Amino acid sequence: MGDENNIEVFGLYNLPEDVFNKVHAVMLEDVSDLANIFKVLADPLRLHILKALEVQELCVCVFITMTDYKYSALSYHLKMLKDANLVGSRRDKNFQMYFLTDFGRLFLESIRKEFQT
């Protein structure tokens, strides 16, 4: 392979053209959904909620009882988890029940494998 198939980067570094094009394509990809998931996971309360929902689907009233958070704050955190498709909800009589989505369950399993949490 000759230099004609390489791209000079910053005058110092040569990169094969096909590699340069692949890297360029990756750098242009929309990763906003993935970045949002990491933002959602950056809060310890949300991680605790996910781990609790691994045990069983729960009403927000359980989280209110077990934390110092008010309903409005917990609703905000649950909405963020729902928007990231990590948590779902359903109505059960007078209660809104929250549960892990399949994606949320797989995500937690992946994290557990990597970080032994």
N, C-alpha and C positions, 0 to 999 in steps of 0.2 A: 504494500500500500504506500503510495507516494504522498508527498506533501500537498499535491493538488486536491486530495480528498479531506484535508484538514482545514479547520478554521482557526485562524490566529485570534486568540482572545486576549485583549488588553496588552497586546504586543509582546507577551511573555509566554503564553501558554497555548499549546496547540491541542485541538480537540477534533476527533473524527467528525465529519459533517453529519453523519447519521445520528451520532450521540448528541451533538449540538442541537439538532432538530427535535429529537425526543425530549431533551431537557427543556428546550424552549416551549414545546407543546404542554409539558407538565406545568411549567411556570405560568401559563396562560389559563389553566383550568380553574373553574369556579370551585373553591374550597370553602365557601362561606358556611355551608351546612355543617361540615366537619368542624370548622372553627367554632361555630355556635355550640356544638355538643361539648367541646372542651371548655368553653365559657360556662356552660351549665354545670359541668362536673367540677368546676373550680371552687364551688361552695360546699363546705363540710355538711351543712344541713341537708342539702340536696342529695349528697352521697349517703347520708344516714337514712333519708327517706327511701332511696332506692334499695338499700340493704334491708330495711324494714319490710318493704313490699315484696322482697324475695321470700320472706317468711309466710306472708299471707296478704291478700288484698285488704285494705283498711280504709276506714272513714277518716276524714280530716280531724274529727273529734278525738281520735286516738293520739294523733300528733300534738294536738292542743294540750291534752292531759299529760303527755310525756315531756313536753318542752315548755319553755317560757314564752313561746311565740304566740301571737294573737292570730285569730282566724284569717284576717286580711293578709298578714305576712306569709302564712302557710299557703294560702290560696295562690299568692304570687309565685312562690317557689314551685308549687305543683303545676301551675300553668307553664312555667318555663320547662319543666320536665315533659309536660304533654307536648308543647311546641317542638321539642327535640325528638319526639316520638319514642321516648324512653318509658313513658307512663301513659296509661289510658284511664278512662273512668266510665262508670255506669251508674245509673240511678237504681237504688234498692229501697223502695218505700220512701221514707223521709231522709235517707242518707245518700250522699254521693260517695261511691266506693271507688278507690283508686287501686290500680294493679299495674304490674310490669307488663309492657308489651313484649312480644317475641323478640323484637330488636333490643329492648332494655335488658331482657334476661340474657341474651347472647353477649351483649356488651359487658355486663357484669361478670359473666363467666370468663370472657377474654381478659378482663382486668385482673380477676382473681388468679388466673393462670400465670400472668406475667409478673404480678406484684405480690402474690401469696397473701392477699388480704382476707 
